[in-house]
Amino acid sequence: MAEGGAVRRVEADGSTTYWAPGDQILWRYRENAGPRFHIARPVTVVRDDEELLAVWMAPGTQCVKPVLADGTALHAEPLHTRYTKPRAVQLDRWFGTGVLKLARPGEPWSVWLFWEPGWRFKNWYVNLEEPLARWAGGVDSEDHFLDLCVYPDRSWGWRDEDEFAQAQRDGLMDAQLAERVREAGRSAVEVIQAWGAPFSDGWQHWRPDPSWSVPSLPDDWDRMPAYTAS
């Protein structure tokens, strides 16, 4: 689904050929208790190379999000039953300001940048997750519940620790995975405290190309891909 040309693929020798700025791809998350995708977000590539994938999710983007089977929003359900009730997916639109997502190959988190209206920078958000798996149409991961928020004054804090604990109680992650997620979080904190990349790279001053269109959600957004080298 690259815009203006064929989607770039991995070469036969396993080396990665990267997407170009302006290409449109999918950024997806699998369910934590199954192989299906329950989050799909069309995004525009800002940068893609051996060091970083950066993508832009524009305001108004049509996305797929998880809901309870009766249509109830997840965060409206009490935490103790949030992960055990039957679920479905629902189409929605990203009505907030856009989000810039940054991920380094093989790293178990991505960093998202949020702005207030008028491009007033709000914060970085460290989303702990499986390292992104690349395929012809985009990247896939699995969310790990626990997150961090980082503010312009370089202060930071853990987020969603209650959801992380509940996911363990409900069997969505075992003790080994939970410790691996905690270790990933501690590694991210080390980067924050050292003010390393991407926090020190000035991405908060980035702006999208005004000629970019808002990507469309493809009908086969949930197709199962053949993964390639990252």
Phi, psi and omega in degrees: 000025177294144180273128174082016179168178181288149176295137180281139186237173176278135182288166183299331181277005177092352178286149183269133169257128195266157173289156181259155175306134182098342175296148181248127183225177175253141172244114190233159174231136175279158170299152179281345181237031181178175185272352185285156176268135179236357173225128177218127184227114174291134183223164177251132181288130176262316180205143177208114179206192184291348182254333190199140164250123176238131181225157181243125171257112188280152172304142179085000180295132174283127185231168171251133179225154177279144173221168171291161185302332179271007178093357179295136175296143185302317185284354173274348179269136177306145187301323187291345176240002186298325185258003182248342179282150179301148184235163173220181174241158185217142174280141179208175176237145178280103186266351178281188173293162183293169182231130173263124182248134182235133178215134176263141183306131176079357183273137184275037172198160169235158182243125182249140178251132181240145177233151168280165174307143183084013178063033172276117186295135183257300182188165166266149178230120180265109182264108179285131190196170171296144174306143184298136173257125183271145170215178188302326185258003180159212182224147181232153178205184173225126182288146183246021170073310185279139184218174175226149175242135183234132188252163183303334178275009179075006171284160183208166177199155176289150177229148172064032177296330177293320178292322178300316179292319181293322178300324177290318179298326183270006174080017179277346171208140180273177184298323181295314178294319180300319178292324178296322178293317178299318180295321176299319178297319178295324177294321177296321178298321177300319178295318180297313183294329176276354184052054178271188179291144006266003186295328183270003189267001175077018181297339180295344179264358180290150175223145181289154175295122183296346179277350182290135173275161175283123182297149177267150175279119181289153180299327181261043181301337184259015182296148180272122186267167166263114186285153183237175178298144180268000000 
